[in-house]
Amino acid sequence: MLKRIMARGSALAIAILLLSSIPADAGSEVGDVAPALNAGGWINIDTNTSWDSLQGKLILIEKWATW
């Protein structure tokens, strides 16, 4: 009885781990138009910046999350 419970629990844990590792759709593809910039802060650039004003310039965008 205990072995059956352990086997089912292990199978459930493995299934949950496998399902949680499936990548989610990021919502964009290569070649899509970039969304509007809503930055929290800029370094060495005007605060009223758009993608058009950055055309032809080298930029570094650092993105991170706290979750």
PQR file with spaces between the fields and no chain letter, atoms N, CA, C, O and H, PARSE charges and radii, in Angstrom:
ATOM       1  N    MET     1       0.829   -1.193    0.000 -0.4000 1.5000
ATOM       2  CA   MET     1       0.000    0.000    0.000 -0.0000 2.0000
ATOM       3  C    MET     1       0.870    1.252    0.000  0.5500 1.7000
ATOM       4  O    MET     1       0.633    2.180   -0.773 -0.5500 1.4000
ATOM       5  N    LEU     2       1.882    1.272    0.875 -0.4000 1.5000
ATOM       6  CA   LEU     2       2.770    2.429    0.959 -0.0000 2.0000
ATOM       7  C    LEU     2       3.573    2.593   -0.327  0.5500 1.7000
ATOM       8  O    LEU     2       3.817    3.715   -0.770 -0.5500 1.4000
ATOM       9  H    LEU     2       2.075    0.518    1.503  0.4000 1.0000
ATOM      10  N    LYS     3       3.986    1.472   -0.928 -0.4000 1.5000
ATOM      11  CA   LYS     3       4.743    1.536   -2.183 -0.0000 2.0000
ATOM      12  C    LYS     3       3.886    2.124   -3.300  0.5500 1.7000
ATOM      13  O    LYS     3       4.379    2.888   -4.130 -0.5500 1.4000
ATOM      14  H    LYS     3       3.787    0.560   -0.568  0.4000 1.0000
ATOM      15  N    ARG     4       2.603    1.768   -3.320 -0.4000 1.5000
ATOM      16  CA   ARG     4       1.698    2.279   -4.340 -0.0000 2.0000
ATOM      17  C    ARG     4       1.512    3.789   -4.177  0.5500 1.7000
ATOM      18  O    ARG     4       1.500    4.525   -5.164 -0.5500 1.4000
ATOM      19  H    ARG     4       2.202    1.147   -2.646  0.4000 1.0000
ATOM      20  N    ILE     5       1.368    4.243   -2.944 -0.4000 1.5000
ATOM      21  CA   ILE     5       1.219    5.679   -2.678 -0.0000 2.0000
ATOM      22  C    ILE     5       2.484    6.427   -3.080  0.5500 1.7000
ATOM      23  O    ILE     5       2.416    7.496   -3.687 -0.5500 1.4000
ATOM      24  H    ILE     5       1.378    3.645   -2.142  0.4000 1.0000
ATOM      25  N    MET     6       3.639    5.861   -2.739 -0.4000 1.5000
ATOM      26  CA   MET     6       4.916    6.493   -3.101 -0.0000 2.0000
ATOM      27  C    MET     6       5.096    6.531   -4.620  0.5500 1.7000
ATOM      28  O    MET     6       5.589    7.522   -5.159 -0.5500 1.4000
ATOM      29  H    MET     6       3.695    4.993   -2.246  0.4000 1.0000
ATOM      30  N    ALA     7       4.705    5.467   -5.307 -0.4000 1.5000
ATOM      31  CA   ALA     7       4.838    5.417   -6.765 -0.0000 2.0000
ATOM      32  C    ALA     7       3.939    6.458   -7.421  0.5500 1.7000
ATOM      33  O    ALA     7       4.363    7.147   -8.349 -0.5500 1.4000
ATOM      34  H    ALA     7       4.305    4.662   -4.869  0.4000 1.0000
ATOM      35  N    ARG     8       2.705    6.578   -6.948 -0.4000 1.5000
ATOM      36  CA   ARG     8       1.789    7.574   -7.505 -0.0000 2.0000
ATOM      37  C    ARG     8       2.267    8.994   -7.204  0.5500 1.7000
ATOM      38  O    ARG     8       2.184    9.880   -8.055 -0.5500 1.4000
ATOM      39  H    ARG     8       2.361    6.019   -6.194  0.4000 1.0000
ATOM      40  N    GLY     9       2.763    9.198   -5.995 -0.4000 1.5000
ATOM      41  CA   GLY     9       3.285   10.518   -5.635 -0.0000 2.0000
ATOM      42  C    GLY     9       4.496   10.889   -6.475  0.5500 1.7000
ATOM      43  O    GLY     9       4.635   12.034   -6.904 -0.5500 1.4000
ATOM      44  H    GLY     9       2.830    8.478   -5.304  0.4000 1.0000
ATOM      45  N    SER    10       5.367    9.923   -6.706 -0.4000 1.5000
ATOM      46  CA   SER    10       6.545   10.171   -7.535 -0.0000 2.0000
ATOM      47  C    SER    10       6.142   10.459   -8.975  0.5500 1.7000
ATOM      48  O    SER    10       6.692   11.362   -9.605 -0.5500 1.4000
ATOM      49  H    SER    10       5.254    8.993   -6.357  0.4000 1.0000
ATOM      50  N    ALA    11       5.187    9.698   -9.497 -0.4000 1.5000
ATOM      51  CA   ALA    11       4.716    9.922  -10.865 -0.0000 2.0000
ATOM      52  C    ALA    11       4.077   11.299  -10.996  0.5500 1.7000
ATOM      53  O    ALA    11       4.281   11.988  -11.996 -0.5500 1.4000
ATOM      54  H    ALA    11       4.741    8.964   -8.985  0.4000 1.0000
ATOM      55  N    LEU    12       3.313   11.697  -10.000 -0.4000 1.5000
ATOM      56  CA   LEU    12       2.688   13.017  -10.015 -0.0000 2.0000
ATOM      57  C    LEU    12       3.741   14.116   -9.966  0.5500 1.7000
ATOM      58  O    LEU    12       3.632   15.104  -10.692 -0.5500 1.4000
ATOM      59  H    LEU    12       3.148   11.137   -9.188  0.4000 1.0000
ATOM      60  N    ALA    13       4.750   13.962   -9.128 -0.4000 1.5000
ATOM      61  CA   ALA    13       5.817   14.958   -9.024 -0.0000 2.0000
ATOM      62  C    ALA    13       6.582   15.078  -10.339  0.5500 1.7000
ATOM      63  O    ALA    13       6.906   16.184  -10.770 -0.5500 1.4000
ATOM      64  H    ALA    13       4.838   13.159   -8.538  0.4000 1.0000
ATOM      65  N    ILE    14       6.869   13.952  -10.974 -0.4000 1.5000
ATOM      66  CA   ILE    14       7.573   13.975  -12.261 -0.0000 2.0000
ATOM      67  C    ILE    14       6.710   14.644  -13.326  0.5500 1.7000
ATOM      68  O    ILE    14       7.212   15.434  -14.125 -0.5500 1.4000
ATOM      69  H    ILE    14       6.605   13.053  -10.624  0.4000 1.0000
ATOM      70  N    ALA    15       5.416   14.331  -13.339 -0.4000 1.5000
ATOM      71  CA   ALA    15       4.516   14.947  -14.316 -0.0000 2.0000
ATOM      72  C    ALA    15       4.454   16.456  -14.129  0.5500 1.7000
ATOM      73  O    ALA    15       4.466   17.202  -15.109 -0.5500 1.4000
ATOM      74  H    ALA    15       5.008   13.689  -12.690  0.4000 1.0000
ATOM      75  N    ILE    16       4.388   16.910  -12.893 -0.4000 1.5000
ATOM      76  CA   ILE    16       4.347   18.351  -12.620 -0.0000 2.0000
ATOM      77  C    ILE    16       5.638   19.015  -13.073  0.5500 1.7000
ATOM      78  O    ILE    16       5.602   20.087  -13.678 -0.5500 1.4000
ATOM      79  H    ILE    16       4.378   16.304  -12.097  0.4000 1.0000
ATOM      80  N    LEU    17       6.771   18.396  -12.792 -0.4000 1.5000
ATOM      81  CA   LEU    17       8.055   18.958  -13.220 -0.0000 2.0000
ATOM      82  C    LEU    17       8.158   19.024  -14.738  0.5500 1.7000
ATOM      83  O    LEU    17       8.631   20.020  -15.286 -0.5500 1.4000
ATOM      84  H    LEU    17       6.800   17.525  -12.301  0.4000 1.0000
ATOM      85  N    LEU    18       7.721   17.975  -15.416 -0.4000 1.5000
ATOM      86  CA   LEU    18       7.783   17.975  -16.877 -0.0000 2.0000
ATOM      87  C    LEU    18       6.853   19.022  -17.477  0.5500 1.7000
ATOM      88  O    LEU    18       7.231   19.715  -18.421 -0.5500 1.4000
ATOM      89  H    LEU    18       7.337   17.166  -14.971  0.4000 1.0000
ATOM      90  N    LEU    19       5.657   19.142  -16.949 -0.4000 1.5000
ATOM      91  CA   LEU    19       4.715   20.128  -17.474 -0.0000 2.0000
ATOM      92  C    LEU    19       5.164   21.558  -17.192  0.5500 1.7000
ATOM      93  O    LEU    19       4.903   22.456  -17.992 -0.5500 1.4000
ATOM      94  H    LEU    19       5.349   18.579  -16.182  0.4000 1.0000
ATOM      95  N    SER    20       5.829   21.777  -16.075 -0.4000 1.5000
ATOM      96  CA   SER    20       6.273   23.133  -15.756 -0.0000 2.0000
ATOM      97  C    SER    20       7.489   23.544  -16.577  0.5500 1.7000
ATOM      98  O    SER    20       7.822   24.728  -16.626 -0.5500 1.4000
ATOM      99  H    SER    20       6.041   21.047  -15.425  0.4000 1.0000
ATOM     100  N    SER    21       8.154   22.594  -17.219 -0.4000 1.5000
ATOM     101  CA   SER    21       9.327   22.930  -18.022 -0.0000 2.0000
ATOM     102  C    SER    21       8.981   23.227  -19.477  0.5500 1.7000
ATOM     103  O    SER    21       9.871   23.559  -20.260 -0.5500 1.4000
ATOM     104  H    SER    21       7.884   21.632  -17.178  0.4000 1.0000
ATOM     105  N    ILE    22       7.717   23.116  -19.855 -0.4000 1.5000
ATOM     106  CA   ILE    22       7.304   23.435  -21.221 -0.0000 2.0000
ATOM     107  C    ILE    22       7.405   24.945  -21.403  0.5500 1.7000
ATOM     108  O    ILE    22       6.830   25.694  -20.614 -0.5500 1.4000
ATOM     109  H    ILE    22       6.994   22.846  -19.219  0.4000 1.0000
ATOM     110  N    PRO    23       8.122   25.407  -22.424 -0.5600 1.5000
ATOM     111  CA   PRO    23       8.281   26.854  -22.607  0.2800 2.0000
ATOM     112  C    PRO    23       6.957   27.517  -22.973  0.5500 1.7000
ATOM     113  O    PRO    23       6.156   26.972  -23.732 -0.5500 1.4000
ATOM     114  N    ALA    24       6.752   28.691  -22.422 -0.4000 1.5000
ATOM     115  CA   ALA    24       5.549   29.460  -22.713 -0.0000 2.0000
ATOM     116  C    ALA    24       5.786   30.312  -23.954  0.5500 1.7000
ATOM     117  O    ALA    24       6.929   30.621  -24.292 -0.5500 1.4000
ATOM     118  H    ALA    24       7.403   29.134  -21.805  0.4000 1.0000
ATOM     119  N    ASP    25       4.719   30.684  -24.623 -0.4000 1.5000
ATOM     120  CA   ASP    25       4.823   31.542  -25.798 -0.0000 2.0000
ATOM     121  C    ASP    25       5.235   32.940  -25.362  0.5500 1.7000
ATOM     122  O    ASP    25       4.572   33.550  -24.523 -0.5500 1.4000
ATOM     123  H    ASP    25       3.791   30.433  -24.349  0.4000 1.0000
ATOM     124  N    ALA    26       6.318   33.447  -25.921 -0.4000 1.5000
ATOM     125  CA   ALA    26       6.831   34.757  -25.534 -0.0000 2.0000
ATOM     126  C    ALA    26       5.998   35.886  -26.126  0.5500 1.7000
ATOM     127  O    ALA    26       6.106   37.027  -25.676 -0.5500 1.4000
ATOM     128  H    ALA    26       6.857   32.951  -26.602  0.4000 1.0000
ATOM     129  N    GLY    27       5.178   35.596  -27.112 -0.4000 1.5000
ATOM     130  CA   GLY    27       4.327   36.619  -27.686 -0.0000 2.0000
ATOM     131  C    GLY    27       4.959   37.387  -28.829  0.5500 1.7000
ATOM     132  O    GLY    27       4.330   38.299  -29.365 -0.5500 1.4000
ATOM     133  H    GLY    27       5.089   34.669  -27.477  0.4000 1.0000
ATOM     134  N    SER    28       6.171   37.056  -29.220 -0.4000 1.5000
ATOM     135  CA   SER    28       6.800   37.736  -30.351 -0.0000 2.0000
ATOM     136  C    SER    28       7.685   36.751  -31.097  0.5500 1.7000
ATOM     137  O    SER    28       8.130   35.743  -30.547 -0.5500 1.4000
ATOM     138  H    SER    28       6.682   36.315  -28.784  0.4000 1.0000
ATOM     139  N    GLU    29       7.922   37.061  -32.333 -0.4000 1.5000
ATOM     140  CA   GLU    29       8.743   36.222  -33.199 -0.0000 2.0000
ATOM     141  C    GLU    29       9.861   37.071  -33.783  0.5500 1.7000
ATOM     142  O    GLU    29       9.794   38.300  -33.761 -0.5500 1.4000
ATOM     143  H    GLU    29       7.560   37.880  -32.780  0.4000 1.0000
ATOM     144  N    VAL    30      10.881   36.418  -34.299 -0.4000 1.5000
ATOM     145  CA   VAL    30      11.975   37.124  -34.958 -0.0000 2.0000
ATOM     146  C    VAL    30      11.406   37.892  -36.142  0.5500 1.7000
ATOM     147  O    VAL    30      10.662   37.337  -36.951 -0.5500 1.4000
ATOM     148  H    VAL    30      10.936   35.420  -34.316  0.4000 1.0000
ATOM     149  N    GLY    31      11.756   39.166  -36.241 -0.4000 1.5000
ATOM     150  CA   GLY    31      11.279   40.007  -37.332 -0.0000 2.0000
ATOM     151  C    GLY    31      10.061   40.836  -36.979  0.5500 1.7000
ATOM     152  O    GLY    31       9.673   41.709  -37.756 -0.5500 1.4000
ATOM     153  H    GLY    31      12.360   39.616  -35.584  0.4000 1.0000
ATOM     154  N    ASP    32       9.439   40.589  -35.821 -0.4000 1.5000
ATOM     155  CA   ASP    32       8.298   41.402  -35.396 -0.0000 2.0000
ATOM     156  C    ASP    32       8.754   42.818  -35.073  0.5500 1.7000
ATOM     157  O    ASP    32       9.907   43.040  -34.705 -0.5500 1.4000
ATOM     158  H    ASP    32       9.754   39.880  -35.190  0.4000 1.0000
ATOM     159  N    VAL    33       7.847   43.765  -35.212 -0.4000 1.5000
ATOM     160  CA   VAL    33       8.133   45.149  -34.855 -0.0000 2.0000
ATOM     161  C    VAL    33       8.260   45.240  -33.340  0.5500 1.7000
ATOM     162  O    VAL    33       7.456   44.666  -32.606 -0.5500 1.4000
ATOM     163  H    VAL    33       6.910   43.585  -35.511  0.4000 1.0000
ATOM     164  N    ALA    34       9.270   45.960  -32.881 -0.4000 1.5000
ATOM     165  CA   ALA    34       9.500   46.103  -31.439 -0.0000 2.0000
ATOM     166  C    ALA    34       8.381   46.927  -30.801  0.5500 1.7000
ATOM     167  O    ALA    34       7.867   47.853  -31.430 -0.5500 1.4000
ATOM     168  H    ALA    34       9.923   46.426  -33.478  0.4000 1.0000
ATOM     169  N    PRO    35       7.998   46.607  -29.570 -0.5600 1.5000
ATOM     170  CA   PRO    35       6.967   47.391  -28.886  0.2800 2.0000
ATOM     171  C    PRO    35       7.503   48.760  -28.475  0.5500 1.7000
ATOM     172  O    PRO    35       8.709   49.002  -28.514 -0.5500 1.4000
ATOM     173  N    ALA    36       6.605   49.642  -28.086 -0.4000 1.5000
ATOM     174  CA   ALA    36       7.010   50.982  -27.640 -0.0000 2.0000
ATOM     175  C    ALA    36       7.897   50.874  -26.406  0.5500 1.7000
ATOM     176  O    ALA    36       7.740   49.968  -25.588 -0.5500 1.4000
ATOM     177  H    ALA    36       5.625   49.446  -28.054  0.4000 1.0000
ATOM     178  N    LEU    37       8.827   51.810  -26.286 -0.4000 1.5000
ATOM     179  CA   LEU    37       9.731   51.823  -25.134 -0.0000 2.0000
ATOM     180  C    LEU    37       9.070   52.526  -23.959  0.5500 1.7000
ATOM     181  O    LEU    37       8.610   53.661  -24.084 -0.5500 1.4000
ATOM     182  H    LEU    37       8.955   52.547  -26.951  0.4000 1.0000
ATOM     183  N    ASN    38       9.027   51.862  -22.839 -0.4000 1.5000
ATOM     184  CA   ASN    38       8.548   52.453  -21.595 -0.0000 2.0000
ATOM     185  C    ASN    38       9.578   52.153  -20.523  0.5500 1.7000
ATOM     186  O    ASN    38       9.352   51.322  -19.643 -0.5500 1.4000
ATOM     187  H    ASN    38       9.401   50.940  -22.738  0.4000 1.0000
ATOM     188  N    ALA    39      10.701   52.829  -20.604 -0.4000 1.5000
ATOM     189  CA   ALA    39      11.823   52.528  -19.716 -0.0000 2.0000
ATOM     190  C    ALA    39      11.665   53.217  -18.373  0.5500 1.7000
ATOM     191  O    ALA    39      11.079   54.295  -18.269 -0.5500 1.4000
ATOM     192  H    ALA    39      10.885   53.503  -21.319  0.4000 1.0000
ATOM     193  N    GLY    40      12.201   52.570  -17.349 -0.4000 1.5000
ATOM     194  CA   GLY    40      12.195   53.155  -16.018 -0.0000 2.0000
ATOM     195  C    GLY    40      13.240   54.242  -15.869  0.5500 1.7000
ATOM     196  O    GLY    40      13.115   55.110  -15.005 -0.5500 1.4000
ATOM     197  H    GLY    40      12.676   51.695  -17.434  0.4000 1.0000
ATOM     198  N    GLY    41      14.255   54.203  -16.690 -0.4000 1.5000
ATOM     199  CA   GLY    41      15.301   55.212  -16.632 -0.0000 2.0000
ATOM     200  C    GLY    41      16.282   55.038  -17.772  0.5500 1.7000
ATOM     201  O    GLY    41      16.487   53.932  -18.270 -0.5500 1.4000
ATOM     202  H    GLY    41      14.356   53.498  -17.392  0.4000 1.0000
ATOM     203  N    TRP    42      16.877   56.129  -18.174 -0.4000 1.5000
ATOM     204  CA   TRP    42      17.840   56.123  -19.268 -0.0000 2.0000
ATOM     205  C    TRP    42      19.172   56.648  -18.758  0.5500 1.7000
ATOM     206  O    TRP    42      19.216   57.469  -17.842 -0.5500 1.4000
ATOM     207  H    TRP    42      16.711   57.028  -17.769  0.4000 1.0000
ATOM     208  N    ILE    43      20.241   56.177  -19.348 -0.4000 1.5000
ATOM     209  CA   ILE    43      21.575   56.687  -19.043 -0.0000 2.0000
ATOM     210  C    ILE    43      22.142   57.262  -20.333  0.5500 1.7000
ATOM     211  O    ILE    43      22.176   56.574  -21.353 -0.5500 1.4000
ATOM     212  H    ILE    43      20.204   55.510  -20.093  0.4000 1.0000
ATOM     213  N    ASN    44      22.587   58.508  -20.302 -0.4000 1.5000
ATOM     214  CA   ASN    44      23.204   59.186  -21.445 -0.0000 2.0000
ATOM     215  C    ASN    44      22.282   59.305  -22.652  0.5500 1.7000
ATOM     216  O    ASN    44      22.740   59.190  -23.789 -0.5500 1.4000
ATOM     217  H    ASN    44      22.560   59.067  -19.474  0.4000 1.0000
ATOM     218  N    ILE    45      20.993   59.534  -22.424 -0.4000 1.5000
ATOM     219  CA   ILE    45      20.041   59.668  -23.526 -0.0000 2.0000
ATOM     220  C    ILE    45      18.843   60.479  -23.041  0.5500 1.7000
ATOM     221  O    ILE    45      18.550   60.511  -21.846 -0.5500 1.4000
ATOM     222  H    ILE    45      20.621   59.628  -21.501  0.4000 1.0000
ATOM     223  N    ASP    46      18.149   61.137  -23.979 -0.4000 1.5000
ATOM     224  CA   ASP    46      16.958   61.912  -23.620 -0.0000 2.0000
ATOM     225  C    ASP    46      15.869   61.006  -23.053  0.5500 1.7000
ATOM     226  O    ASP    46      15.796   59.820  -23.373 -0.5500 1.4000
ATOM     227  H    ASP    46      18.387   61.111  -24.950  0.4000 1.0000
ATOM     228  N    THR    47      15.035   61.587  -22.215 -0.4000 1.5000
ATOM     229  CA   THR    47      13.933   60.805  -21.654 -0.0000 2.0000
ATOM     230  C    THR    47      12.819   60.591  -22.676  0.5500 1.7000
ATOM     231  O    THR    47      12.063   59.626  -22.561 -0.5500 1.4000
ATOM     232  H    THR    47      15.095   62.551  -21.955  0.4000 1.0000
ATOM     233  N    ASN    48      12.702   61.463  -23.663 -0.4000 1.5000
ATOM     234  CA   ASN    48      11.688   61.318  -24.716 -0.0000 2.0000
ATOM     235  C    ASN    48      12.304   60.596  -25.907  0.5500 1.7000
ATOM     236  O    ASN    48      12.543   61.205  -26.950 -0.5500 1.4000
ATOM     237  H    ASN    48      13.316   62.247  -23.755  0.4000 1.0000
ATOM     238  N    THR    49      12.558   59.316  -25.759 -0.4000 1.5000
ATOM     239  CA   THR    49      13.235   58.539  -26.784 -0.0000 2.0000
ATOM     240  C    THR    49      12.264   57.556  -27.419  0.5500 1.7000
ATOM     241  O    THR    49      11.426   56.964  -26.738 -0.5500 1.4000
ATOM     242  H    THR    49      12.364   58.820  -24.912  0.4000 1.0000
ATOM     243  N    SER    50      12.384   57.388  -28.727 -0.4000 1.5000
ATOM     244  CA   SER    50      11.572   56.416  -29.455 -0.0000 2.0000
ATOM     245  C    SER    50      12.500   55.514  -30.258  0.5500 1.7000
ATOM     246  O    SER    50      13.691   55.793  -30.394 -0.5500 1.4000
ATOM     247  H    SER    50      13.064   57.868  -29.281  0.4000 1.0000
ATOM     248  N    TRP    51      11.940   54.430  -30.787 -0.4000 1.5000
ATOM     249  CA   TRP    51      12.751   53.542  -31.618 -0.0000 2.0000
ATOM     250  C    TRP    51      13.283   54.279  -32.842  0.5500 1.7000
ATOM     251  O    TRP    51      14.413   54.041  -33.268 -0.5500 1.4000
ATOM     252  H    TRP    51      10.972   54.204  -30.676  0.4000 1.0000
ATOM     253  N    ASP    52      12.467   55.177  -33.412 -0.4000 1.5000
ATOM     254  CA   ASP    52      12.907   55.919  -34.598 -0.0000 2.0000
ATOM     255  C    ASP    52      14.134   56.767  -34.308  0.5500 1.7000
ATOM     256  O    ASP    52      15.023   56.872  -35.153 -0.5500 1.4000
ATOM     257  H    ASP    52      11.548   55.370  -33.066  0.4000 1.0000
ATOM     258  N    SER    53      14.202   57.374  -33.129 -0.4000 1.5000
ATOM     259  CA   SER    53      15.353   58.215  -32.798 -0.0000 2.0000
ATOM     260  C    SER    53      16.608   57.384  -32.524  0.5500 1.7000
ATOM     261  O    SER    53      17.717   57.919  -32.539 -0.5500 1.4000
ATOM     262  H    SER    53      13.480   57.289  -32.442  0.4000 1.0000
ATOM     263  N    LEU    54      16.443   56.090  -32.275 -0.4000 1.5000
ATOM     264  CA   LEU    54      17.590   55.215  -32.012 -0.0000 2.0000
ATOM     265  C    LEU    54      18.071   54.481  -33.265  0.5500 1.7000
ATOM     266  O    LEU    54      19.042   53.726  -33.206 -0.5500 1.4000
ATOM     267  H    LEU    54      15.543   55.656  -32.263  0.4000 1.0000
ATOM     268  N    GLN    55      17.401   54.697  -34.389 -0.4000 1.5000
ATOM     269  CA   GLN    55      17.766   54.002  -35.630 -0.0000 2.0000
ATOM     270  C    GLN    55      19.215   54.279  -36.001  0.5500 1.7000
ATOM     271  O    GLN    55      19.632   55.434  -36.086 -0.5500 1.4000
ATOM     272  H    GLN    55      16.612   55.309  -34.436  0.4000 1.0000
ATOM     273  N    GLY    56      19.977   53.219  -36.220 -0.4000 1.5000
ATOM     274  CA   GLY    56      21.369   53.338  -36.623 -0.0000 2.0000
ATOM     275  C    GLY    56      22.340   53.517  -35.471  0.5500 1.7000
ATOM     276  O    GLY    56      23.546   53.625  -35.694 -0.5500 1.4000
ATOM     277  H    GLY    56      19.638   52.281  -36.151  0.4000 1.0000
ATOM     278  N    LYS    57      21.839   53.550  -34.245 -0.4000 1.5000
ATOM     279  CA   LYS    57      22.703   53.724  -33.074 -0.0000 2.0000
ATOM     280  C    LYS    57      22.854   52.394  -32.345  0.5500 1.7000
ATOM     281  O    LYS    57      21.958   51.550  -32.363 -0.5500 1.4000
ATOM     282  H    LYS    57      20.860   53.463  -34.064  0.4000 1.0000
ATOM     283  N    LEU    58      23.993   52.229  -31.711 -0.4000 1.5000
ATOM     284  CA   LEU    58      24.234   51.045  -30.897 -0.0000 2.0000
ATOM     285  C    LEU    58      23.635   51.287  -29.517  0.5500 1.7000
ATOM     286  O    LEU    58      23.973   52.268  -28.854 -0.5500 1.4000
ATOM     287  H    LEU    58      24.721   52.914  -31.696  0.4000 1.0000
ATOM     288  N    ILE    59      22.749   50.399  -29.083 -0.4000 1.5000
ATOM     289  CA   ILE    59      22.121   50.553  -27.770 -0.0000 2.0000
ATOM     290  C    ILE    59      22.234   49.238  -27.003  0.5500 1.7000
ATOM     291  O    ILE    59      22.336   48.167  -27.601 -0.5500 1.4000
ATOM     292  H    ILE    59      22.475   49.602  -29.621  0.4000 1.0000
ATOM     293  N    LEU    60      22.214   49.329  -25.706 -0.4000 1.5000
ATOM     294  CA   LEU    60      22.213   48.160  -24.833 -0.0000 2.0000
ATOM     295  C    LEU    60      20.970   48.256  -23.962  0.5500 1.7000
ATOM     296  O    LEU    60      20.779   49.235  -23.241 -0.5500 1.4000
ATOM     297  H    LEU    60      22.131   50.199  -25.220  0.4000 1.0000
ATOM     298  N    ILE    61      20.141   47.247  -24.032 -0.4000 1.5000
ATOM     299  CA   ILE    61      18.925   47.206  -23.220 -0.0000 2.0000
ATOM     300  C    ILE    61      19.110   46.099  -22.193  0.5500 1.7000
ATOM     301  O    ILE    61      19.274   44.932  -22.548 -0.5500 1.4000
ATOM     302  H    ILE    61      20.296   46.452  -24.618  0.4000 1.0000
ATOM     303  N    GLU    62      19.082   46.470  -20.931 -0.4000 1.5000
ATOM     304  CA   GLU    62      19.204   45.484  -19.859 -0.0000 2.0000
ATOM     305  C    GLU    62      17.819   45.220  -19.297  0.5500 1.7000
ATOM     306  O    GLU    62      17.138   46.136  -18.836 -0.5500 1.4000
ATOM     307  H    GLU    62      18.948   47.418  -20.643  0.4000 1.0000
ATOM     308  N    LYS    63      17.413   43.971  -19.341 -0.4000 1.5000
ATOM     309  CA   LYS    63      16.093   43.588  -18.837 -0.0000 2.0000
ATOM     310  C    LYS    63      16.280   42.529  -17.769  0.5500 1.7000
ATOM     311  O    LYS    63      17.088   41.614  -17.924 -0.5500 1.4000
ATOM     312  H    LYS    63      17.966   43.227  -19.716  0.4000 1.0000
ATOM     313  N    TRP    64      15.542   42.653  -16.702 -0.4000 1.5000
ATOM     314  CA   TRP    64      15.571   41.634  -15.662 -0.0000 2.0000
ATOM     315  C    TRP    64      14.269   41.704  -14.883  0.5500 1.7000
ATOM     316  O    TRP    64      13.553   42.704  -14.928 -0.5500 1.4000
ATOM     317  H    TRP    64      14.885   43.396  -16.576  0.4000 1.0000
ATOM     318  N    ALA    65      13.980   40.649  -14.185 -0.4000 1.5000
ATOM     319  CA   ALA    65      12.753   40.573  -13.405 -0.0000 2.0000
ATOM     320  C    ALA    65      13.085   40.087  -11.998  0.5500 1.7000
ATOM     321  O    ALA    65      14.141   39.499  -11.762 -0.5500 1.4000
ATOM     322  H    ALA    65      14.562   39.836  -14.149  0.4000 1.0000
ATOM     323  N    THR    66      12.178   40.338  -11.081 -0.4000 1.5000
ATOM     324  CA   THR    66      12.434   39.995   -9.683 -0.0000 2.0000
ATOM     325  C    THR    66      11.655   38.781   -9.202  0.5500 1.7000
ATOM     326  O    THR    66      11.667   38.479   -8.009 -0.5500 1.4000
ATOM     327  H    THR    66      11.320   40.816  -11.273  0.4000 1.0000
ATOM     328  N    TRP    67      10.972   38.073  -10.111 -0.4000 1.5000
ATOM     329  CA   TRP    67      10.179   36.942   -9.635 -0.0000 2.0000
ATOM     330  C    TRP    67      10.995   35.750   -9.379  0.5500 1.7000
ATOM     331  O    TRP    67      10.467   34.716   -8.973 -0.5500 1.4000
ATOM     332  H    TRP    67      10.962   38.319  -11.080  0.4000 1.0000
